[in-house]
């Protein structure tokens, strides 16, 4: 049993306040003071247990602002986040974005382009340009073979006739040039042409190269005509 320190009335041990004057029981006050540091320690531990805080970062593209969320982790006062939204957006803006595939060139456009770049070995040529030009060469050779059979009386067993030889000589340079540009388009040197000197295997390897899709963006030979940076 205890007594109230304010009015002297008898107070039960488990009472928190004096029933007579309403003063707090001194034993309850002492217990509350003792429990307060423990509560502070508990709050501190719960704060440390929360590992993540979320910040808002902003990236800009095409003049429009979009908000993204970037999380950072904290443990024992050390930052574990390793990426920053604004830095990534800046890197993307400086490098540019790879656009989708542009429409391929048609048959006539491909032939015109190759003859307009008659001896141009710089730059890049996409697959549609190379293969439409190659198809044109094949078709003309077939027509000249037929004309040779009718007019000159030659046969395929005799080999290329004079018309086919003249045409092959006239288109030798643009054919080499478009092959060079096709190799540039996949990031390779046009000197791979000399792989034709290796029987069978060389032609197969070059065919695979010629069928390879364009490298996106810009390489050491120029901007991709199919996947340009936008």
Secondary structure, DSSP 8 states (H G I E B T S, - for coil): -EE-TTT--EE-TT-SB-TTT--B-HHHHHHHHHHHHHHHHHHHHHHHH--EEEEEEEEEETTEEEEEEEEEEEETTEE-----HHHHHHHHHHH--B--------HHHHHHHHHHTTT--SS---HHHHHHHHHHHHHHHHHHHHHIIIII---GGG-S-HHHHHHHHHTHHHHHHHHHHHHHHTT--GGGGGGGGSTTHHHHHHHHHHHS---SSEETTEE-SSS-B-
